[in-house]
Amino acid sequence: MESTTSKKITVYSTENCKYCHLVKEYLTEKGFAYTSVDVGKDAEARKVAVEKSGQLGVPVVDIDNNIVVGFDKDILDQLLGLTPAVAN
């Protein structure tokens, strides 16, 4: 398993988003540091999140330039190195 400090993680979220809070709690629980960006208050960050994800929904999680929209635990675990990657 990779060190939790080796990942660059940004969570684009809004204050009242249930799934945004779940993602951040999950990352904290697993020992991963992340940068939280409130796209509800930062229009420029909102544009970045939309460009990265191709949609308006939150949370948008950027893990080493891999984008996850929503709280998809299986994909998050794979990108965080918590489970083996599954071949397509």
PDB file of N, CA, C and O in Angstrom:
ATOM      1  N   MET A   1       0.839  -1.182   0.000  1.00  0.00           N
ATOM      2  CA  MET A   1       0.000   0.000   0.000  1.00  0.00           C
ATOM      3  C   MET A   1       0.885   1.246   0.000  1.00  0.00           C
ATOM      4  O   MET A   1       1.888   1.314   0.710  1.00  0.00           O
ATOM      5  N   GLU A   2       0.496   2.216  -0.800  1.00  0.00           N
ATOM      6  CA  GLU A   2       1.270   3.457  -0.868  1.00  0.00           C
ATOM      7  C   GLU A   2       1.039   4.289   0.394  1.00  0.00           C
ATOM      8  O   GLU A   2       0.017   4.163   1.068  1.00  0.00           O
ATOM      9  N   SER A   3       1.997   5.122   0.685  1.00  0.00           N
ATOM     10  CA  SER A   3       1.858   6.040   1.808  1.00  0.00           C
ATOM     11  C   SER A   3       0.714   7.006   1.539  1.00  0.00           C
ATOM     12  O   SER A   3       0.513   7.446   0.407  1.00  0.00           O
ATOM     13  N   THR A   4      -0.026   7.327   2.578  1.00  0.00           N
ATOM     14  CA  THR A   4      -1.148   8.240   2.422  1.00  0.00           C
ATOM     15  C   THR A   4      -0.701   9.645   2.055  1.00  0.00           C
ATOM     16  O   THR A   4      -1.522  10.462   1.638  1.00  0.00           O
ATOM     17  N   THR A   5       0.578   9.938   2.203  1.00  0.00           N
ATOM     18  CA  THR A   5       1.062  11.276   1.882  1.00  0.00           C
ATOM     19  C   THR A   5       1.458  11.410   0.413  1.00  0.00           C
ATOM     20  O   THR A   5       1.769  12.513  -0.038  1.00  0.00           O
ATOM     21  N   SER A   6       1.452  10.309  -0.341  1.00  0.00           N
ATOM     22  CA  SER A   6       1.927  10.358  -1.715  1.00  0.00           C
ATOM     23  C   SER A   6       0.845  10.736  -2.726  1.00  0.00           C
ATOM     24  O   SER A   6       1.133  10.863  -3.916  1.00  0.00           O
ATOM     25  N   LYS A   7      -0.372  10.915  -2.279  1.00  0.00           N
ATOM     26  CA  LYS A   7      -1.474  11.252  -3.176  1.00  0.00           C
ATOM     27  C   LYS A   7      -1.781  12.742  -3.115  1.00  0.00           C
ATOM     28  O   LYS A   7      -1.775  13.353  -2.046  1.00  0.00           O
ATOM     29  N   LYS A   8      -2.053  13.319  -4.300  1.00  0.00           N
ATOM     30  CA  LYS A   8      -2.510  14.716  -4.355  1.00  0.00           C
ATOM     31  C   LYS A   8      -4.024  14.653  -4.548  1.00  0.00           C
ATOM     32  O   LYS A   8      -4.508  14.251  -5.606  1.00  0.00           O
ATOM     33  N   ILE A   9      -4.762  15.052  -3.521  1.00  0.00           N
ATOM     34  CA  ILE A   9      -6.212  14.918  -3.527  1.00  0.00           C
ATOM     35  C   ILE A   9      -6.864  16.281  -3.328  1.00  0.00           C
ATOM     36  O   ILE A   9      -6.529  17.021  -2.403  1.00  0.00           O
ATOM     37  N   THR A  10      -7.808  16.596  -4.221  1.00  0.00           N
ATOM     38  CA  THR A  10      -8.615  17.800  -4.078  1.00  0.00           C
ATOM     39  C   THR A  10     -10.072  17.386  -4.130  1.00  0.00           C
ATOM     40  O   THR A  10     -10.479  16.625  -5.007  1.00  0.00           O
ATOM     41  N   VAL A  11     -10.860  17.892  -3.183  1.00  0.00           N
ATOM     42  CA  VAL A  11     -12.297  17.624  -3.154  1.00  0.00           C
ATOM     43  C   VAL A  11     -13.016  18.936  -3.444  1.00  0.00           C
ATOM     44  O   VAL A  11     -12.937  19.888  -2.667  1.00  0.00           O
ATOM     45  N   TYR A  12     -13.721  18.972  -4.577  1.00  0.00           N
ATOM     46  CA  TYR A  12     -14.544  20.124  -4.942  1.00  0.00           C
ATOM     47  C   TYR A  12     -15.933  19.825  -4.407  1.00  0.00           C
ATOM     48  O   TYR A  12     -16.543  18.821  -4.774  1.00  0.00           O
ATOM     49  N   SER A  13     -16.435  20.702  -3.535  1.00  0.00           N
ATOM     50  CA  SER A  13     -17.683  20.399  -2.837  1.00  0.00           C
ATOM     51  C   SER A  13     -18.473  21.667  -2.570  1.00  0.00           C
ATOM     52  O   SER A  13     -18.040  22.775  -2.886  1.00  0.00           O
ATOM     53  N   THR A  14     -19.652  21.472  -1.976  1.00  0.00           N
ATOM     54  CA  THR A  14     -20.447  22.583  -1.473  1.00  0.00           C
ATOM     55  C   THR A  14     -20.748  22.322  -0.003  1.00  0.00           C
ATOM     56  O   THR A  14     -20.668  21.188   0.470  1.00  0.00           O
ATOM     57  N   GLU A  15     -21.089  23.366   0.697  1.00  0.00           N
ATOM     58  CA  GLU A  15     -21.293  23.290   2.142  1.00  0.00           C
ATOM     59  C   GLU A  15     -22.422  22.345   2.543  1.00  0.00           C
ATOM     60  O   GLU A  15     -22.307  21.639   3.545  1.00  0.00           O
ATOM     61  N   ASN A  16     -23.511  22.322   1.776  1.00  0.00           N
ATOM     62  CA  ASN A  16     -24.692  21.560   2.169  1.00  0.00           C
ATOM     63  C   ASN A  16     -24.826  20.216   1.468  1.00  0.00           C
ATOM     64  O   ASN A  16     -25.903  19.619   1.495  1.00  0.00           O
ATOM     65  N   CYS A  17     -23.773  19.729   0.849  1.00  0.00           N
ATOM     66  CA  CYS A  17     -23.815  18.480   0.090  1.00  0.00           C
ATOM     67  C   CYS A  17     -23.493  17.294   1.005  1.00  0.00           C
ATOM     68  O   CYS A  17     -22.384  17.189   1.528  1.00  0.00           O
ATOM     69  N   LYS A  18     -24.465  16.411   1.189  1.00  0.00           N
ATOM     70  CA  LYS A  18     -24.293  15.237   2.054  1.00  0.00           C
ATOM     71  C   LYS A  18     -23.133  14.361   1.577  1.00  0.00           C
ATOM     72  O   LYS A  18     -22.305  13.933   2.381  1.00  0.00           O
ATOM     73  N   TYR A  19     -23.072  14.097   0.276  1.00  0.00           N
ATOM     74  CA  TYR A  19     -22.038  13.207  -0.261  1.00  0.00           C
ATOM     75  C   TYR A  19     -20.651  13.845  -0.207  1.00  0.00           C
ATOM     76  O   TYR A  19     -19.643  13.146  -0.104  1.00  0.00           O
ATOM     77  N   CYS A  20     -20.607  15.161  -0.275  1.00  0.00           N
ATOM     78  CA  CYS A  20     -19.332  15.868  -0.120  1.00  0.00           C
ATOM     79  C   CYS A  20     -18.771  15.620   1.278  1.00  0.00           C
ATOM     80  O   CYS A  20     -17.583  15.342   1.443  1.00  0.00           O
ATOM     81  N   HIS A  21     -19.637  15.724   2.273  1.00  0.00           N
ATOM     82  CA  HIS A  21     -19.209  15.478   3.651  1.00  0.00           C
ATOM     83  C   HIS A  21     -18.778  14.028   3.826  1.00  0.00           C
ATOM     84  O   HIS A  21     -17.796  13.750   4.516  1.00  0.00           O
ATOM     85  N   LEU A  22     -19.514  13.091   3.199  1.00  0.00           N
ATOM     86  CA  LEU A  22     -19.155  11.675   3.306  1.00  0.00           C
ATOM     87  C   LEU A  22     -17.778  11.402   2.704  1.00  0.00           C
ATOM     88  O   LEU A  22     -16.983  10.663   3.285  1.00  0.00           O
ATOM     89  N   VAL A  23     -17.494  11.992   1.547  1.00  0.00           N
ATOM     90  CA  VAL A  23     -16.187  11.801   0.906  1.00  0.00           C
ATOM     91  C   VAL A  23     -15.077  12.320   1.818  1.00  0.00           C
ATOM     92  O   VAL A  23     -14.075  11.637   2.032  1.00  0.00           O
ATOM     93  N   LYS A  24     -15.256  13.514   2.345  1.00  0.00           N
ATOM     94  CA  LYS A  24     -14.218  14.107   3.191  1.00  0.00           C
ATOM     95  C   LYS A  24     -14.023  13.303   4.484  1.00  0.00           C
ATOM     96  O   LYS A  24     -12.891  13.109   4.927  1.00  0.00           O
ATOM     97  N   GLU A  25     -15.119  12.839   5.085  1.00  0.00           N
ATOM     98  CA  GLU A  25     -15.019  12.009   6.281  1.00  0.00           C
ATOM     99  C   GLU A  25     -14.289  10.702   5.963  1.00  0.00           C
ATOM    100  O   GLU A  25     -13.463  10.238   6.748  1.00  0.00           O
ATOM    101  N   TYR A  26     -14.598  10.118   4.815  1.00  0.00           N
ATOM    102  CA  TYR A  26     -13.970   8.856   4.414  1.00  0.00           C
ATOM    103  C   TYR A  26     -12.464   9.031   4.228  1.00  0.00           C
ATOM    104  O   TYR A  26     -11.675   8.226   4.722  1.00  0.00           O
ATOM    105  N   LEU A  27     -12.070  10.083   3.516  1.00  0.00           N
ATOM    106  CA  LEU A  27     -10.646  10.349   3.298  1.00  0.00           C
ATOM    107  C   LEU A  27      -9.918  10.555   4.621  1.00  0.00           C
ATOM    108  O   LEU A  27      -8.818  10.040   4.817  1.00  0.00           O
ATOM    109  N   THR A  28     -10.532  11.307   5.526  1.00  0.00           N
ATOM    110  CA  THR A  28      -9.937  11.551   6.842  1.00  0.00           C
ATOM    111  C   THR A  28      -9.814  10.241   7.621  1.00  0.00           C
ATOM    112  O   THR A  28      -8.779   9.962   8.227  1.00  0.00           O
ATOM    113  N   GLU A  29     -10.881   9.444   7.598  1.00  0.00           N
ATOM    114  CA  GLU A  29     -10.890   8.158   8.300  1.00  0.00           C
ATOM    115  C   GLU A  29      -9.780   7.237   7.804  1.00  0.00           C
ATOM    116  O   GLU A  29      -9.182   6.498   8.585  1.00  0.00           O
ATOM    117  N   LYS A  30      -9.508   7.287   6.495  1.00  0.00           N
ATOM    118  CA  LYS A  30      -8.481   6.437   5.897  1.00  0.00           C
ATOM    119  C   LYS A  30      -7.085   7.043   6.007  1.00  0.00           C
ATOM    120  O   LYS A  30      -6.106   6.421   5.594  1.00  0.00           O
ATOM    121  N   GLY A  31      -6.983   8.255   6.561  1.00  0.00           N
ATOM    122  CA  GLY A  31      -5.681   8.866   6.799  1.00  0.00           C
ATOM    123  C   GLY A  31      -5.112   9.656   5.643  1.00  0.00           C
ATOM    124  O   GLY A  31      -3.903   9.881   5.588  1.00  0.00           O
ATOM    125  N   PHE A  32      -5.963  10.087   4.707  1.00  0.00           N
ATOM    126  CA  PHE A  32      -5.497  10.845   3.547  1.00  0.00           C
ATOM    127  C   PHE A  32      -5.728  12.333   3.739  1.00  0.00           C
ATOM    128  O   PHE A  32      -6.826  12.766   4.089  1.00  0.00           O
ATOM    129  N   ALA A  33      -4.678  13.109   3.506  1.00  0.00           N
ATOM    130  CA  ALA A  33      -4.804  14.568   3.514  1.00  0.00           C
ATOM    131  C   ALA A  33      -5.371  15.000   2.173  1.00  0.00           C
ATOM    132  O   ALA A  33      -5.084  14.383   1.147  1.00  0.00           O
ATOM    133  N   TYR A  34      -6.172  16.051   2.175  1.00  0.00           N
ATOM    134  CA  TYR A  34      -6.769  16.548   0.935  1.00  0.00           C
ATOM    135  C   TYR A  34      -6.974  18.048   1.050  1.00  0.00           C
ATOM    136  O   TYR A  34      -6.979  18.616   2.142  1.00  0.00           O
ATOM    137  N   THR A  35      -7.143  18.669  -0.102  1.00  0.00           N
ATOM    138  CA  THR A  35      -7.497  20.079  -0.167  1.00  0.00           C
ATOM    139  C   THR A  35      -8.988  20.151  -0.459  1.00  0.00           C
ATOM    140  O   THR A  35      -9.472  19.522  -1.400  1.00  0.00           O
ATOM    141  N   SER A  36      -9.707  20.905   0.334  1.00  0.00           N
ATOM    142  CA  SER A  36     -11.146  21.071   0.140  1.00  0.00           C
ATOM    143  C   SER A  36     -11.408  22.424  -0.510  1.00  0.00           C
ATOM    144  O   SER A  36     -10.933  23.455  -0.035  1.00  0.00           O
ATOM    145  N   VAL A  37     -12.174  22.408  -1.606  1.00  0.00           N
ATOM    146  CA  VAL A  37     -12.496  23.637  -2.319  1.00  0.00           C
ATOM    147  C   VAL A  37     -14.013  23.765  -2.384  1.00  0.00           C
ATOM    148  O   VAL A  37     -14.689  22.886  -2.919  1.00  0.00           O
ATOM    149  N   ASP A  38     -14.548  24.848  -1.845  1.00  0.00           N
ATOM    150  CA  ASP A  38     -15.991  25.088  -1.829  1.00  0.00           C
ATOM    151  C   ASP A  38     -16.402  25.784  -3.123  1.00  0.00           C
ATOM    152  O   ASP A  38     -16.212  26.991  -3.276  1.00  0.00           O
ATOM    153  N   VAL A  39     -16.964  25.020  -4.044  1.00  0.00           N
ATOM    154  CA  VAL A  39     -17.356  25.580  -5.342  1.00  0.00           C
ATOM    155  C   VAL A  39     -18.631  26.408  -5.242  1.00  0.00           C
ATOM    156  O   VAL A  39     -19.000  27.100  -6.192  1.00  0.00           O
ATOM    157  N   GLY A  40     -19.303  26.341  -4.100  1.00  0.00           N
ATOM    158  CA  GLY A  40     -20.464  27.192  -3.874  1.00  0.00           C
ATOM    159  C   GLY A  40     -20.059  28.637  -3.617  1.00  0.00           C
ATOM    160  O   GLY A  40     -20.839  29.560  -3.850  1.00  0.00           O
ATOM    161  N   LYS A  41     -18.844  28.825  -3.140  1.00  0.00           N
ATOM    162  CA  LYS A  41     -18.356  30.168  -2.809  1.00  0.00           C
ATOM    163  C   LYS A  41     -17.275  30.668  -3.768  1.00  0.00           C
ATOM    164  O   LYS A  41     -16.936  31.851  -3.753  1.00  0.00           O
ATOM    165  N   ASP A  42     -16.738  29.786  -4.595  1.00  0.00           N
ATOM    166  CA  ASP A  42     -15.612  30.131  -5.468  1.00  0.00           C
ATOM    167  C   ASP A  42     -15.965  29.803  -6.923  1.00  0.00           C
ATOM    168  O   ASP A  42     -15.868  28.654  -7.353  1.00  0.00           O
ATOM    169  N   ALA A  43     -16.371  30.819  -7.663  1.00  0.00           N
ATOM    170  CA  ALA A  43     -16.819  30.624  -9.048  1.00  0.00           C
ATOM    171  C   ALA A  43     -15.700  30.086  -9.935  1.00  0.00           C
ATOM    172  O   ALA A  43     -15.953  29.270 -10.822  1.00  0.00           O
ATOM    173  N   GLU A  44     -14.484  30.530  -9.708  1.00  0.00           N
ATOM    174  CA  GLU A  44     -13.349  30.059 -10.522  1.00  0.00           C
ATOM    175  C   GLU A  44     -13.107  28.569 -10.269  1.00  0.00           C
ATOM    176  O   GLU A  44     -12.858  27.810 -11.205  1.00  0.00           O
ATOM    177  N   ALA A  45     -13.182  28.159  -9.012  1.00  0.00           N
ATOM    178  CA  ALA A  45     -13.016  26.740  -8.671  1.00  0.00           C
ATOM    179  C   ALA A  45     -14.157  25.914  -9.255  1.00  0.00           C
ATOM    180  O   ALA A  45     -13.943  24.776  -9.674  1.00  0.00           O
ATOM    181  N   ARG A  46     -15.360  26.470  -9.287  1.00  0.00           N
ATOM    182  CA  ARG A  46     -16.514  25.780  -9.878  1.00  0.00           C
ATOM    183  C   ARG A  46     -16.238  25.491 -11.357  1.00  0.00           C
ATOM    184  O   ARG A  46     -16.529  24.398 -11.844  1.00  0.00           O
ATOM    185  N   LYS A  47     -15.677  26.470 -12.067  1.00  0.00           N
ATOM    186  CA  LYS A  47     -15.329  26.272 -13.480  1.00  0.00           C
ATOM    187  C   LYS A  47     -14.313  25.141 -13.629  1.00  0.00           C
ATOM    188  O   LYS A  47     -14.436  24.310 -14.529  1.00  0.00           O
ATOM    189  N   VAL A  48     -13.317  25.107 -12.755  1.00  0.00           N
ATOM    190  CA  VAL A  48     -12.290  24.066 -12.797  1.00  0.00           C
ATOM    191  C   VAL A  48     -12.925  22.698 -12.580  1.00  0.00           C
ATOM    192  O   VAL A  48     -12.621  21.745 -13.298  1.00  0.00           O
ATOM    193  N   ALA A  49     -13.809  22.606 -11.587  1.00  0.00           N
ATOM    194  CA  ALA A  49     -14.466  21.324 -11.288  1.00  0.00           C
ATOM    195  C   ALA A  49     -15.307  20.850 -12.475  1.00  0.00           C
ATOM    196  O   ALA A  49     -15.309  19.663 -12.801  1.00  0.00           O
ATOM    197  N   VAL A  50     -16.011  21.765 -13.111  1.00  0.00           N
ATOM    198  CA  VAL A  50     -16.833  21.414 -14.272  1.00  0.00           C
ATOM    199  C   VAL A  50     -15.942  20.971 -15.437  1.00  0.00           C
ATOM    200  O   VAL A  50     -16.262  20.005 -16.129  1.00  0.00           O
ATOM    201  N   GLU A  51     -14.828  21.673 -15.655  1.00  0.00           N
ATOM    202  CA  GLU A  51     -13.899  21.288 -16.722  1.00  0.00           C
ATOM    203  C   GLU A  51     -13.329  19.898 -16.479  1.00  0.00           C
ATOM    204  O   GLU A  51     -13.183  19.113 -17.416  1.00  0.00           O
ATOM    205  N   LYS A  52     -13.008  19.591 -15.230  1.00  0.00           N
ATOM    206  CA  LYS A  52     -12.421  18.294 -14.902  1.00  0.00           C
ATOM    207  C   LYS A  52     -13.432  17.165 -15.015  1.00  0.00           C
ATOM    208  O   LYS A  52     -13.104  16.079 -15.493  1.00  0.00           O
ATOM    209  N   SER A  53     -14.673  17.419 -14.573  1.00  0.00           N
ATOM    210  CA  SER A  53     -15.667  16.348 -14.492  1.00  0.00           C
ATOM    211  C   SER A  53     -16.626  16.302 -15.672  1.00  0.00           C
ATOM    212  O   SER A  53     -17.224  15.261 -15.945  1.00  0.00           O
ATOM    213  N   GLY A  54     -16.776  17.420 -16.373  1.00  0.00           N
ATOM    214  CA  GLY A  54     -17.725  17.473 -17.473  1.00  0.00           C
ATOM    215  C   GLY A  54     -19.161  17.627 -17.012  1.00  0.00           C
ATOM    216  O   GLY A  54     -20.082  17.469 -17.814  1.00  0.00           O
ATOM    217  N   GLN A  55     -19.376  17.932 -15.738  1.00  0.00           N
ATOM    218  CA  GLN A  55     -20.735  18.120 -15.233  1.00  0.00           C
ATOM    219  C   GLN A  55     -20.750  19.061 -14.038  1.00  0.00           C
ATOM    220  O   GLN A  55     -19.704  19.456 -13.524  1.00  0.00           O
ATOM    221  N   LEU A  56     -21.964  19.414 -13.604  1.00  0.00           N
ATOM    222  CA  LEU A  56     -22.115  20.380 -12.521  1.00  0.00           C
ATOM    223  C   LEU A  56     -22.196  19.745 -11.135  1.00  0.00           C
ATOM    224  O   LEU A  56     -22.144  20.461 -10.135  1.00  0.00           O
ATOM    225  N   GLY A  57     -22.319  18.433 -11.050  1.00  0.00           N
ATOM    226  CA  GLY A  57     -22.523  17.769  -9.769  1.00  0.00           C
ATOM    227  C   GLY A  57     -21.303  17.804  -8.867  1.00  0.00           C
ATOM    228  O   GLY A  57     -20.172  17.940  -9.333  1.00  0.00           O
ATOM    229  N   VAL A  58     -21.549  17.679  -7.568  1.00  0.00           N
ATOM    230  CA  VAL A  58     -20.501  17.553  -6.559  1.00  0.00           C
ATOM    231  C   VAL A  58     -20.841  16.348  -5.687  1.00  0.00           C
ATOM    232  O   VAL A  58     -22.004  15.951  -5.624  1.00  0.00           O
ATOM    233  N   PRO A  59     -19.884  15.776  -5.034  1.00  0.00           N
ATOM    234  CA  PRO A  59     -18.481  16.146  -5.027  1.00  0.00           C
ATOM    235  C   PRO A  59     -17.758  15.703  -6.288  1.00  0.00           C
ATOM    236  O   PRO A  59     -18.136  14.727  -6.936  1.00  0.00           O
ATOM    237  N   VAL A  60     -16.712  16.441  -6.616  1.00  0.00           N
ATOM    238  CA  VAL A  60     -15.748  16.050  -7.638  1.00  0.00           C
ATOM    239  C   VAL A  60     -14.441  15.835  -6.893  1.00  0.00           C
ATOM    240  O   VAL A  60     -13.906  16.753  -6.271  1.00  0.00           O
ATOM    241  N   VAL A  61     -13.937  14.613  -6.963  1.00  0.00           N
ATOM    242  CA  VAL A  61     -12.713  14.267  -6.256  1.00  0.00           C
ATOM    243  C   VAL A  61     -11.613  14.052  -7.283  1.00  0.00           C
ATOM    244  O   VAL A  61     -11.754  13.229  -8.188  1.00  0.00           O
ATOM    245  N   ASP A  62     -10.523  14.788  -7.145  1.00  0.00           N
ATOM    246  CA  ASP A  62      -9.364  14.672  -8.030  1.00  0.00           C
ATOM    247  C   ASP A  62      -8.245  14.000  -7.235  1.00  0.00           C
ATOM    248  O   ASP A  62      -7.681  14.586  -6.311  1.00  0.00           O
ATOM    249  N   ILE A  63      -7.937  12.757  -7.615  1.00  0.00           N
ATOM    250  CA  ILE A  63      -6.858  12.014  -6.971  1.00  0.00           C
ATOM    251  C   ILE A  63      -5.772  11.797  -8.012  1.00  0.00           C
ATOM    252  O   ILE A  63      -5.923  10.965  -8.908  1.00  0.00           O
ATOM    253  N   ASP A  64      -4.695  12.531  -7.901  1.00  0.00           N
ATOM    254  CA  ASP A  64      -3.591  12.432  -8.866  1.00  0.00           C
ATOM    255  C   ASP A  64      -4.097  12.527 -10.310  1.00  0.00           C
ATOM    256  O   ASP A  64      -3.707  11.737 -11.169  1.00  0.00           O
ATOM    257  N   ASN A  65      -4.968  13.504 -10.560  1.00  0.00           N
ATOM    258  CA  ASN A  65      -5.548  13.772 -11.886  1.00  0.00           C
ATOM    259  C   ASN A  65      -6.516  12.698 -12.366  1.00  0.00           C
ATOM    260  O   ASN A  65      -6.830  12.650 -13.555  1.00  0.00           O
ATOM    261  N   ASN A  66      -6.993  11.843 -11.482  1.00  0.00           N
ATOM    262  CA  ASN A  66      -8.076  10.900 -11.778  1.00  0.00           C
ATOM    263  C   ASN A  66      -9.336  11.457 -11.127  1.00  0.00           C
ATOM    264  O   ASN A  66      -9.351  11.732  -9.927  1.00  0.00           O
ATOM    265  N   ILE A  67     -10.394  11.622 -11.920  1.00  0.00           N
ATOM    266  CA  ILE A  67     -11.598  12.297 -11.450  1.00  0.00           C
ATOM    267  C   ILE A  67     -12.683  11.288 -11.073  1.00  0.00           C
ATOM    268  O   ILE A  67     -12.987  10.365 -11.827  1.00  0.00           O
ATOM    269  N   VAL A  68     -13.255  11.490  -9.890  1.00  0.00           N
ATOM    270  CA  VAL A  68     -14.390  10.703  -9.424  1.00  0.00           C
ATOM    271  C   VAL A  68     -15.502  11.680  -9.087  1.00  0.00           C
ATOM    272  O   VAL A  68     -15.289  12.634  -8.339  1.00  0.00           O
ATOM    273  N   VAL A  69     -16.690  11.447  -9.636  1.00  0.00           N
ATOM    274  CA  VAL A  69     -17.838  12.290  -9.323  1.00  0.00           C
ATOM    275  C   VAL A  69     -18.733  11.501  -8.369  1.00  0.00           C
ATOM    276  O   VAL A  69     -19.101  10.359  -8.644  1.00  0.00           O
ATOM    277  N   GLY A  70     -19.069  12.119  -7.261  1.00  0.00           N
ATOM    278  CA  GLY A  70     -19.896  11.452  -6.262  1.00  0.00           C
ATOM    279  C   GLY A  70     -19.041  10.675  -5.275  1.00  0.00           C
ATOM    280  O   GLY A  70     -17.812  10.739  -5.302  1.00  0.00           O
ATOM    281  N   PHE A  71     -19.717   9.942  -4.406  1.00  0.00           N
ATOM    282  CA  PHE A  71     -19.031   9.137  -3.390  1.00  0.00           C
ATOM    283  C   PHE A  71     -19.087   7.685  -3.845  1.00  0.00           C
ATOM    284  O   PHE A  71     -19.977   6.929  -3.456  1.00  0.00           O
ATOM    285  N   ASP A  72     -18.116   7.308  -4.680  1.00  0.00           N
ATOM    286  CA  ASP A  72     -18.008   5.939  -5.189  1.00  0.00           C
ATOM    287  C   ASP A  72     -16.849   5.273  -4.456  1.00  0.00           C
ATOM    288  O   ASP A  72     -15.694   5.369  -4.872  1.00  0.00           O
ATOM    289  N   LYS A  73     -17.177   4.601  -3.365  1.00  0.00           N
ATOM    290  CA  LYS A  73     -16.164   4.044  -2.476  1.00  0.00           C
ATOM    291  C   LYS A  73     -15.232   3.073  -3.194  1.00  0.00           C
ATOM    292  O   LYS A  73     -14.026   3.085  -2.950  1.00  0.00           O
ATOM    293  N   ASP A  74     -15.771   2.234  -4.072  1.00  0.00           N
ATOM    294  CA  ASP A  74     -14.934   1.251  -4.775  1.00  0.00           C
ATOM    295  C   ASP A  74     -13.872   1.932  -5.631  1.00  0.00           C
ATOM    296  O   ASP A  74     -12.707   1.535  -5.606  1.00  0.00           O
ATOM    297  N   ILE A  75     -14.262   2.947  -6.383  1.00  0.00           N
ATOM    298  CA  ILE A  75     -13.304   3.658  -7.234  1.00  0.00           C
ATOM    299  C   ILE A  75     -12.323   4.447  -6.372  1.00  0.00           C
ATOM    300  O   ILE A  75     -11.126   4.473  -6.657  1.00  0.00           O
ATOM    301  N   LEU A  76     -12.824   5.084  -5.328  1.00  0.00           N
ATOM    302  CA  LEU A  76     -11.928   5.823  -4.428  1.00  0.00           C
ATOM    303  C   LEU A  76     -10.882   4.882  -3.841  1.00  0.00           C
ATOM    304  O   LEU A  76      -9.695   5.208  -3.814  1.00  0.00           O
ATOM    305  N   ASP A  77     -11.322   3.711  -3.369  1.00  0.00           N
ATOM    306  CA  ASP A  77     -10.379   2.749  -2.786  1.00  0.00           C
ATOM    307  C   ASP A  77      -9.305   2.335  -3.787  1.00  0.00           C
ATOM    308  O   ASP A  77      -8.133   2.216  -3.429  1.00  0.00           O
ATOM    309  N   GLN A  78      -9.702   2.116  -5.044  1.00  0.00           N
ATOM    310  CA  GLN A  78      -8.731   1.735  -6.077  1.00  0.00           C
ATOM    311  C   GLN A  78      -7.718   2.852  -6.298  1.00  0.00           C
ATOM    312  O   GLN A  78      -6.513   2.607  -6.334  1.00  0.00           O
ATOM    313  N   LEU A  79      -8.211   4.080  -6.445  1.00  0.00           N
ATOM    314  CA  LEU A  79      -7.318   5.210  -6.707  1.00  0.00           C
ATOM    315  C   LEU A  79      -6.437   5.543  -5.508  1.00  0.00           C
ATOM    316  O   LEU A  79      -5.338   6.073  -5.670  1.00  0.00           O
ATOM    317  N   LEU A  80      -6.911   5.238  -4.319  1.00  0.00           N
ATOM    318  CA  LEU A  80      -6.119   5.489  -3.115  1.00  0.00           C
ATOM    319  C   LEU A  80      -5.148   4.356  -2.801  1.00  0.00           C
ATOM    320  O   LEU A  80      -4.341   4.454  -1.877  1.00  0.00           O
ATOM    321  N   GLY A  81      -5.236   3.279  -3.582  1.00  0.00           N
ATOM    322  CA  GLY A  81      -4.337   2.153  -3.369  1.00  0.00           C
ATOM    323  C   GLY A  81      -4.769   1.254  -2.230  1.00  0.00           C
ATOM    324  O   GLY A  81      -3.957   0.507  -1.685  1.00  0.00           O
ATOM    325  N   LEU A  82      -6.059   1.320  -1.858  1.00  0.00           N
ATOM    326  CA  LEU A  82      -6.565   0.498  -0.763  1.00  0.00           C
ATOM    327  C   LEU A  82      -7.033  -0.877  -1.224  1.00  0.00           C
ATOM    328  O   LEU A  82      -7.150  -1.802  -0.420  1.00  0.00           O
ATOM    329  N   THR A  83      -7.299  -1.005  -2.520  1.00  0.00           N
ATOM    330  CA  THR A  83      -7.666  -2.300  -3.112  1.00  0.00           C
ATOM    331  C   THR A  83      -6.928  -2.429  -4.433  1.00  0.00           C
ATOM    332  O   THR A  83      -6.543  -1.423  -5.028  1.00  0.00           O
ATOM    333  N   PRO A  84      -6.729  -3.644  -4.893  1.00  0.00           N
ATOM    334  CA  PRO A  84      -6.065  -3.813  -6.191  1.00  0.00           C
ATOM    335  C   PRO A  84      -6.928  -3.247  -7.312  1.00  0.00           C
ATOM    336  O   PRO A  84      -8.156  -3.320  -7.264  1.00  0.00           O
ATOM    337  N   ALA A  85      -6.274  -2.688  -8.311  1.00  0.00           N
ATOM    338  CA  ALA A  85      -6.980  -2.174  -9.480  1.00  0.00           C
ATOM    339  C   ALA A  85      -7.592  -3.328 -10.252  1.00  0.00           C
ATOM    340  O   ALA A  85      -7.005  -4.406 -10.349  1.00  0.00           O
ATOM    341  N   VAL A  86      -8.776  -3.095 -10.799  1.00  0.00           N
ATOM    342  CA  VAL A  86      -9.464  -4.111 -11.586  1.00  0.00           C
ATOM    343  C   VAL A  86      -9.254  -3.789 -13.058  1.00  0.00           C
ATOM    344  O   VAL A  86      -9.487  -2.658 -13.484  1.00  0.00           O
ATOM    345  N   ALA A  87      -8.818  -4.769 -13.835  1.00  0.00           N
ATOM    346  CA  ALA A  87      -8.603  -4.562 -15.272  1.00  0.00           C
ATOM    347  C   ALA A  87      -9.948  -4.489 -15.972  1.00  0.00           C
ATOM    348  O   ALA A  87     -10.879  -5.215 -15.625  1.00  0.00           O
ATOM    349  N   ASN A  88     -10.046  -3.600 -16.968  1.00  0.00           N
ATOM    350  CA  ASN A  88     -11.292  -3.466 -17.750  1.00  0.00           C
ATOM    351  C   ASN A  88     -11.379  -4.527 -18.807  1.00  0.00           C
ATOM    352  O   ASN A  88     -12.353  -4.572 -19.558  1.00  0.00           O
TER     353      ASN A  88
END
